[in-house]
Amino acid sequence: MSIPENDEVSSMDNKTIKKSHDVSVEKSSPDEEQDGGQCEETEVSGYGSKLTHPWLCVLATFFMFVNAWGLTQVFGLFQEFYIQTRLQDTSPSDISWIGSIQVFLVITAGTFTGPLFDAGYLRPLLVVGCALLVLGMATLSIATQYYSIFLAQGVAVGLGGGLIYVPSLSFISTIFPDKTRPLAIGSVSSGGSVGGIIFAFMLRQLIPSIGFSWAVRSVALVNLLLSAVALAILMPQRIQPPANRRAVVDLRVVCEPNFLFFAIALLLNYIAFYIPAFFLPTFATTSLGQSRDFGILTLVFVSIGSFLGRTIPLVAAIYIGAVQVYLAGTVVAIVVLFAWMSVRSVGGVVAFAIIYGLVSGVLVAAPSAAMSHPTLSPTMDVIGSRMGVVWLFAGVGVLIGSPVAGALAGIHPEHIDFRPAQSFAGAVVTAASLFLIKPLLSVVRYNKTTKP
């Protein structure tokens, strides 16, 4: 009896993975056969549920992303306000820890919420997450000391967003087939950009007229209304827990080379990801001498670019692949971040903000679409758990990046030099691009061996 060569074994394994992956996405039930085509329904893998309006669920999760990610998009505005007024005796590096912890919790909570989603706890995760986010913003409006702002904005808002993020993204991943999944994920992710635009304009207009506290309360009211609409859409859906319960945290996936390299690349990208978003308003006001109002506008430009980056490239991912789009976005980000060092004018800041926003949109949306590829998630039944682990790496990157950049920037009245922070951001993204090469080669090899 002959022994198959290594390439043949690899091909057989790829076909086995593809078969299990397809089965988990394209399940059918007797109810679907009896519907007689009256209503098109989408079955949720692992949940045994059917949704008659999957794109309505996209709208609901879009609203949740407006809250969860829109608030992280405008932390640079909060940081500029804290540096100039409320926390002016606190160092920029310490202030950046507030935003870093907020984003860290949004991302890394998925380590636990992803498996809980796989176990059927979508509803309670979303309800508690929305309530905690609104409570955090309401509490922030009366916070005046560093510790109280840290707990309200960093911990409460961050954890609330974390209970929403991975479960809602995993939910969308399970209800769409491969051909439309990147577009659905991009549509949901664009909520963060829209939220950044809305909240930036709200705070820009309301803080001078009614003060910081009432401006934040107004944002909290918008958070409450969007949460109520989103939950009203999602709660009636027929979602049942899967038969097989899983471990809360499964870190064995890091033993898979493709997954590990992809996760390290995500970590490195997210070390740099929020450095422009957190420090661009301060860069505009201190290095270029522009007004605080213009500093706020830079975040609006970033959000506009990010909206385009989270949607248009994800359409391309349908045809060329999400991993390919992610690597391309990373390479462009290297060029853009190093180019930031040469910005010396208002026009240059605006151009950088829009272009970086476009690239950052790719970097935040493409990884989630890429995670559904069989080389990273063999079946859709474990998509929540795997997304949770991979975003844990990204969260660690966020925790490292902004405080380090704040220390490197050296923002003092007598000396301001952003170049060390800018070059640091460009260098770590360069390293991220190298770690993406192996996952890309595996995806290309898999696609070739499983092509019919």
Secondary structure as a PSIPRED ss2 file (coil, helix, strand):
# PSIPRED VFORMAT (PSIPRED V4.0)

   1 M C   1.000  0.000  0.000
   2 S C   1.000  0.000  0.000
   3 I C   1.000  0.000  0.000
   4 P C   1.000  0.000  0.000
   5 E C   1.000  0.000  0.000
   6 N H   0.000  1.000  0.000
   7 D H   0.000  1.000  0.000
   8 E H   0.000  1.000  0.000
   9 V H   0.000  1.000  0.000
  10 S H   0.000  1.000  0.000
  11 S H   0.000  1.000  0.000
  12 M H   0.000  1.000  0.000
  13 D H   0.000  1.000  0.000
  14 N H   0.000  1.000  0.000
  15 K H   0.000  1.000  0.000
  16 T H   0.000  1.000  0.000
  17 I H   0.000  1.000  0.000
  18 K H   0.000  1.000  0.000
  19 K H   0.000  1.000  0.000
  20 S H   0.000  1.000  0.000
  21 H H   0.000  1.000  0.000
  22 D H   0.000  1.000  0.000
  23 V H   0.000  1.000  0.000
  24 S H   0.000  1.000  0.000
  25 V H   0.000  1.000  0.000
  26 E C   1.000  0.000  0.000
  27 K C   1.000  0.000  0.000
  28 S C   1.000  0.000  0.000
  29 S C   1.000  0.000  0.000
  30 P H   0.000  1.000  0.000
  31 D H   0.000  1.000  0.000
  32 E H   0.000  1.000  0.000
  33 E H   0.000  1.000  0.000
  34 Q H   0.000  1.000  0.000
  35 D C   1.000  0.000  0.000
  36 G C   1.000  0.000  0.000
  37 G C   1.000  0.000  0.000
  38 Q C   1.000  0.000  0.000
  39 C C   1.000  0.000  0.000
  40 E C   1.000  0.000  0.000
  41 E C   1.000  0.000  0.000
  42 T E   0.000  0.000  1.000
  43 E E   0.000  0.000  1.000
  44 V E   0.000  0.000  1.000
  45 S C   1.000  0.000  0.000
  46 G C   1.000  0.000  0.000
  47 Y C   1.000  0.000  0.000
  48 G C   1.000  0.000  0.000
  49 S E   0.000  0.000  1.000
  50 K E   0.000  0.000  1.000
  51 L E   0.000  0.000  1.000
  52 T C   1.000  0.000  0.000
  53 H C   1.000  0.000  0.000
  54 P H   0.000  1.000  0.000
  55 W H   0.000  1.000  0.000
  56 L H   0.000  1.000  0.000
  57 C H   0.000  1.000  0.000
  58 V H   0.000  1.000  0.000
  59 L H   0.000  1.000  0.000
  60 A H   0.000  1.000  0.000
  61 T H   0.000  1.000  0.000
  62 F H   0.000  1.000  0.000
  63 F H   0.000  1.000  0.000
  64 M H   0.000  1.000  0.000
  65 F H   0.000  1.000  0.000
  66 V H   0.000  1.000  0.000
  67 N H   0.000  1.000  0.000
  68 A H   0.000  1.000  0.000
  69 W C   1.000  0.000  0.000
  70 G H   0.000  1.000  0.000
  71 L H   0.000  1.000  0.000
  72 T H   0.000  1.000  0.000
  73 Q H   0.000  1.000  0.000
  74 V C   1.000  0.000  0.000
  75 F H   0.000  1.000  0.000
  76 G H   0.000  1.000  0.000
  77 L H   0.000  1.000  0.000
  78 F H   0.000  1.000  0.000
  79 Q H   0.000  1.000  0.000
  80 E H   0.000  1.000  0.000
  81 F H   0.000  1.000  0.000
  82 Y H   0.000  1.000  0.000
  83 I H   0.000  1.000  0.000
  84 Q H   0.000  1.000  0.000
  85 T H   0.000  1.000  0.000
  86 R H   0.000  1.000  0.000
  87 L C   1.000  0.000  0.000
  88 Q C   1.000  0.000  0.000
  89 D C   1.000  0.000  0.000
  90 T C   1.000  0.000  0.000
  91 S C   1.000  0.000  0.000
  92 P H   0.000  1.000  0.000
  93 S H   0.000  1.000  0.000
  94 D H   0.000  1.000  0.000
  95 I H   0.000  1.000  0.000
  96 S H   0.000  1.000  0.000
  97 W H   0.000  1.000  0.000
  98 I H   0.000  1.000  0.000
  99 G H   0.000  1.000  0.000
 100 S H   0.000  1.000  0.000
 101 I H   0.000  1.000  0.000
 102 Q H   0.000  1.000  0.000
 103 V H   0.000  1.000  0.000
 104 F H   0.000  1.000  0.000
 105 L H   0.000  1.000  0.000
 106 V H   0.000  1.000  0.000
 107 I H   0.000  1.000  0.000
 108 T H   0.000  1.000  0.000
 109 A C   1.000  0.000  0.000
 110 G H   0.000  1.000  0.000
 111 T H   0.000  1.000  0.000
 112 F H   0.000  1.000  0.000
 113 T H   0.000  1.000  0.000
 114 G H   0.000  1.000  0.000
 115 P H   0.000  1.000  0.000
 116 L H   0.000  1.000  0.000
 117 F H   0.000  1.000  0.000
 118 D H   0.000  1.000  0.000
 119 A C   1.000  0.000  0.000
 120 G C   1.000  0.000  0.000
 121 Y C   1.000  0.000  0.000
 122 L H   0.000  1.000  0.000
 123 R H   0.000  1.000  0.000
 124 P H   0.000  1.000  0.000
 125 L H   0.000  1.000  0.000
 126 L H   0.000  1.000  0.000
 127 V H   0.000  1.000  0.000
 128 V H   0.000  1.000  0.000
 129 G H   0.000  1.000  0.000
 130 C H   0.000  1.000  0.000
 131 A H   0.000  1.000  0.000
 132 L H   0.000  1.000  0.000
 133 L H   0.000  1.000  0.000
 134 V H   0.000  1.000  0.000
 135 L H   0.000  1.000  0.000
 136 G H   0.000  1.000  0.000
 137 M H   0.000  1.000  0.000
 138 A H   0.000  1.000  0.000
 139 T H   0.000  1.000  0.000
 140 L H   0.000  1.000  0.000
 141 S C   1.000  0.000  0.000
 142 I C   1.000  0.000  0.000
 143 A C   1.000  0.000  0.000
 144 T C   1.000  0.000  0.000
 145 Q C   1.000  0.000  0.000
 146 Y H   0.000  1.000  0.000
 147 Y H   0.000  1.000  0.000
 148 S H   0.000  1.000  0.000
 149 I H   0.000  1.000  0.000
 150 F H   0.000  1.000  0.000
 151 L H   0.000  1.000  0.000
 152 A H   0.000  1.000  0.000
 153 Q H   0.000  1.000  0.000
 154 G H   0.000  1.000  0.000
 155 V H   0.000  1.000  0.000
 156 A H   0.000  1.000  0.000
 157 V H   0.000  1.000  0.000
 158 G H   0.000  1.000  0.000
 159 L H   0.000  1.000  0.000
 160 G H   0.000  1.000  0.000
 161 G H   0.000  1.000  0.000
 162 G H   0.000  1.000  0.000
 163 L H   0.000  1.000  0.000
 164 I H   0.000  1.000  0.000
 165 Y H   0.000  1.000  0.000
 166 V H   0.000  1.000  0.000
 167 P H   0.000  1.000  0.000
 168 S H   0.000  1.000  0.000
 169 L H   0.000  1.000  0.000
 170 S H   0.000  1.000  0.000
 171 F H   0.000  1.000  0.000
 172 I H   0.000  1.000  0.000
 173 S H   0.000  1.000  0.000
 174 T H   0.000  1.000  0.000
 175 I H   0.000  1.000  0.000
 176 F C   1.000  0.000  0.000
 177 P C   1.000  0.000  0.000
 178 D C   1.000  0.000  0.000
 179 K C   1.000  0.000  0.000
 180 T C   1.000  0.000  0.000
 181 R H   0.000  1.000  0.000
 182 P H   0.000  1.000  0.000
 183 L H   0.000  1.000  0.000
 184 A H   0.000  1.000  0.000
 185 I H   0.000  1.000  0.000
 186 G H   0.000  1.000  0.000
 187 S H   0.000  1.000  0.000
 188 V H   0.000  1.000  0.000
 189 S H   0.000  1.000  0.000
 190 S H   0.000  1.000  0.000
 191 G H   0.000  1.000  0.000
 192 G H   0.000  1.000  0.000
 193 S H   0.000  1.000  0.000
 194 V H   0.000  1.000  0.000
 195 G H   0.000  1.000  0.000
 196 G H   0.000  1.000  0.000
 197 I H   0.000  1.000  0.000
 198 I H   0.000  1.000  0.000
 199 F H   0.000  1.000  0.000
 200 A H   0.000  1.000  0.000
 201 F H   0.000  1.000  0.000
 202 M H   0.000  1.000  0.000
 203 L H   0.000  1.000  0.000
 204 R H   0.000  1.000  0.000
 205 Q H   0.000  1.000  0.000
 206 L H   0.000  1.000  0.000
 207 I H   0.000  1.000  0.000
 208 P H   0.000  1.000  0.000
 209 S H   0.000  1.000  0.000
 210 I H   0.000  1.000  0.000
 211 G C   1.000  0.000  0.000
 212 F H   0.000  1.000  0.000
 213 S H   0.000  1.000  0.000
 214 W H   0.000  1.000  0.000
 215 A H   0.000  1.000  0.000
 216 V H   0.000  1.000  0.000
 217 R H   0.000  1.000  0.000
 218 S H   0.000  1.000  0.000
 219 V H   0.000  1.000  0.000
 220 A H   0.000  1.000  0.000
 221 L H   0.000  1.000  0.000
 222 V H   0.000  1.000  0.000
 223 N H   0.000  1.000  0.000
 224 L H   0.000  1.000  0.000
 225 L H   0.000  1.000  0.000
 226 L H   0.000  1.000  0.000
 227 S H   0.000  1.000  0.000
 228 A H   0.000  1.000  0.000
 229 V H   0.000  1.000  0.000
 230 A H   0.000  1.000  0.000
 231 L H   0.000  1.000  0.000
 232 A H   0.000  1.000  0.000
 233 I H   0.000  1.000  0.000
 234 L H   0.000  1.000  0.000
 235 M C   1.000  0.000  0.000
 236 P C   1.000  0.000  0.000
 237 Q C   1.000  0.000  0.000
 238 R C   1.000  0.000  0.000
 239 I C   1.000  0.000  0.000
 240 Q C   1.000  0.000  0.000
 241 P C   1.000  0.000  0.000
 242 P C   1.000  0.000  0.000
 243 A C   1.000  0.000  0.000
 244 N C   1.000  0.000  0.000
 245 R C   1.000  0.000  0.000
 246 R C   1.000  0.000  0.000
 247 A C   1.000  0.000  0.000
 248 V C   1.000  0.000  0.000
 249 V C   1.000  0.000  0.000
 250 D C   1.000  0.000  0.000
 251 L H   0.000  1.000  0.000
 252 R H   0.000  1.000  0.000
 253 V H   0.000  1.000  0.000
 254 V H   0.000  1.000  0.000
 255 C H   0.000  1.000  0.000
 256 E C   1.000  0.000  0.000
 257 P H   0.000  1.000  0.000
 258 N H   0.000  1.000  0.000
 259 F H   0.000  1.000  0.000
 260 L H   0.000  1.000  0.000
 261 F H   0.000  1.000  0.000
 262 F H   0.000  1.000  0.000
 263 A H   0.000  1.000  0.000
 264 I H   0.000  1.000  0.000
 265 A H   0.000  1.000  0.000
 266 L H   0.000  1.000  0.000
 267 L H   0.000  1.000  0.000
 268 L H   0.000  1.000  0.000
 269 N H   0.000  1.000  0.000
 270 Y H   0.000  1.000  0.000
 271 I H   0.000  1.000  0.000
 272 A H   0.000  1.000  0.000
 273 F H   0.000  1.000  0.000
 274 Y H   0.000  1.000  0.000
 275 I H   0.000  1.000  0.000
 276 P H   0.000  1.000  0.000
 277 A H   0.000  1.000  0.000
 278 F H   0.000  1.000  0.000
 279 F H   0.000  1.000  0.000
 280 L H   0.000  1.000  0.000
 281 P H   0.000  1.000  0.000
 282 T H   0.000  1.000  0.000
 283 F H   0.000  1.000  0.000
 284 A H   0.000  1.000  0.000
 285 T H   0.000  1.000  0.000
 286 T H   0.000  1.000  0.000
 287 S H   0.000  1.000  0.000
 288 L C   1.000  0.000  0.000
 289 G C   1.000  0.000  0.000
 290 Q C   1.000  0.000  0.000
 291 S C   1.000  0.000  0.000
 292 R H   0.000  1.000  0.000
 293 D H   0.000  1.000  0.000
 294 F H   0.000  1.000  0.000
 295 G H   0.000  1.000  0.000
 296 I H   0.000  1.000  0.000
 297 L H   0.000  1.000  0.000
 298 T H   0.000  1.000  0.000
 299 L H   0.000  1.000  0.000
 300 V H   0.000  1.000  0.000
 301 F H   0.000  1.000  0.000
 302 V H   0.000  1.000  0.000
 303 S H   0.000  1.000  0.000
 304 I H   0.000  1.000  0.000
 305 G H   0.000  1.000  0.000
 306 S H   0.000  1.000  0.000
 307 F H   0.000  1.000  0.000
 308 L H   0.000  1.000  0.000
 309 G H   0.000  1.000  0.000
 310 R H   0.000  1.000  0.000
 311 T H   0.000  1.000  0.000
 312 I H   0.000  1.000  0.000
 313 P H   0.000  1.000  0.000
 314 L H   0.000  1.000  0.000
 315 V H   0.000  1.000  0.000
 316 A H   0.000  1.000  0.000
 317 A H   0.000  1.000  0.000
 318 I H   0.000  1.000  0.000
 319 Y H   0.000  1.000  0.000
 320 I H   0.000  1.000  0.000
 321 G C   1.000  0.000  0.000
 322 A H   0.000  1.000  0.000
 323 V H   0.000  1.000  0.000
 324 Q H   0.000  1.000  0.000
 325 V H   0.000  1.000  0.000
 326 Y H   0.000  1.000  0.000
 327 L H   0.000  1.000  0.000
 328 A H   0.000  1.000  0.000
 329 G H   0.000  1.000  0.000
 330 T H   0.000  1.000  0.000
 331 V H   0.000  1.000  0.000
 332 V H   0.000  1.000  0.000
 333 A H   0.000  1.000  0.000
 334 I H   0.000  1.000  0.000
 335 V H   0.000  1.000  0.000
 336 V H   0.000  1.000  0.000
 337 L H   0.000  1.000  0.000
 338 F H   0.000  1.000  0.000
 339 A H   0.000  1.000  0.000
 340 W H   0.000  1.000  0.000
 341 M H   0.000  1.000  0.000
 342 S H   0.000  1.000  0.000
 343 V C   1.000  0.000  0.000
 344 R C   1.000  0.000  0.000
 345 S C   1.000  0.000  0.000
 346 V H   0.000  1.000  0.000
 347 G H   0.000  1.000  0.000
 348 G H   0.000  1.000  0.000
 349 V H   0.000  1.000  0.000
 350 V H   0.000  1.000  0.000
 351 A H   0.000  1.000  0.000
 352 F H   0.000  1.000  0.000
 353 A H   0.000  1.000  0.000
 354 I H   0.000  1.000  0.000
 355 I H   0.000  1.000  0.000
 356 Y H   0.000  1.000  0.000
 357 G H   0.000  1.000  0.000
 358 L H   0.000  1.000  0.000
 359 V H   0.000  1.000  0.000
 360 S H   0.000  1.000  0.000
 361 G H   0.000  1.000  0.000
 362 V H   0.000  1.000  0.000
 363 L H   0.000  1.000  0.000
 364 V H   0.000  1.000  0.000
 365 A H   0.000  1.000  0.000
 366 A H   0.000  1.000  0.000
 367 P H   0.000  1.000  0.000
 368 S H   0.000  1.000  0.000
 369 A H   0.000  1.000  0.000
 370 A H   0.000  1.000  0.000
 371 M C   1.000  0.000  0.000
 372 S C   1.000  0.000  0.000
 373 H C   1.000  0.000  0.000
 374 P C   1.000  0.000  0.000
 375 T C   1.000  0.000  0.000
 376 L C   1.000  0.000  0.000
 377 S C   1.000  0.000  0.000
 378 P C   1.000  0.000  0.000
 379 T C   1.000  0.000  0.000
 380 M H   0.000  1.000  0.000
 381 D H   0.000  1.000  0.000
 382 V H   0.000  1.000  0.000
 383 I H   0.000  1.000  0.000
 384 G H   0.000  1.000  0.000
 385 S H   0.000  1.000  0.000
 386 R H   0.000  1.000  0.000
 387 M H   0.000  1.000  0.000
 388 G H   0.000  1.000  0.000
 389 V H   0.000  1.000  0.000
 390 V H   0.000  1.000  0.000
 391 W H   0.000  1.000  0.000
 392 L H   0.000  1.000  0.000
 393 F H   0.000  1.000  0.000
 394 A H   0.000  1.000  0.000
 395 G H   0.000  1.000  0.000
 396 V H   0.000  1.000  0.000
 397 G H   0.000  1.000  0.000
 398 V H   0.000  1.000  0.000
 399 L H   0.000  1.000  0.000
 400 I H   0.000  1.000  0.000
 401 G H   0.000  1.000  0.000
 402 S H   0.000  1.000  0.000
 403 P H   0.000  1.000  0.000
 404 V H   0.000  1.000  0.000
 405 A H   0.000  1.000  0.000
 406 G H   0.000  1.000  0.000
 407 A H   0.000  1.000  0.000
 408 L H   0.000  1.000  0.000
 409 A H   0.000  1.000  0.000
 410 G C   1.000  0.000  0.000
 411 I C   1.000  0.000  0.000
 412 H E   0.000  0.000  1.000
 413 P C   1.000  0.000  0.000
 414 E C   1.000  0.000  0.000
 415 H E   0.000  0.000  1.000
 416 I C   1.000  0.000  0.000
 417 D C   1.000  0.000  0.000
 418 F C   1.000  0.000  0.000
 419 R H   0.000  1.000  0.000
 420 P H   0.000  1.000  0.000
 421 A H   0.000  1.000  0.000
 422 Q H   0.000  1.000  0.000
 423 S H   0.000  1.000  0.000
 424 F H   0.000  1.000  0.000
 425 A H   0.000  1.000  0.000
 426 G H   0.000  1.000  0.000
 427 A H   0.000  1.000  0.000
 428 V H   0.000  1.000  0.000
 429 V H   0.000  1.000  0.000
 430 T H   0.000  1.000  0.000
 431 A H   0.000  1.000  0.000
 432 A H   0.000  1.000  0.000
 433 S H   0.000  1.000  0.000
 434 L H   0.000  1.000  0.000
 435 F H   0.000  1.000  0.000
 436 L C   1.000  0.000  0.000
 437 I H   0.000  1.000  0.000
 438 K H   0.000  1.000  0.000
 439 P H   0.000  1.000  0.000
 440 L H   0.000  1.000  0.000
 441 L H   0.000  1.000  0.000
 442 S H   0.000  1.000  0.000
 443 V H   0.000  1.000  0.000
 444 V H   0.000  1.000  0.000
 445 R H   0.000  1.000  0.000
 446 Y H   0.000  1.000  0.000
 447 N H   0.000  1.000  0.000
 448 K H   0.000  1.000  0.000
 449 T H   0.000  1.000  0.000
 450 T H   0.000  1.000  0.000
 451 K C   1.000  0.000  0.000
 452 P C   1.000  0.000  0.000
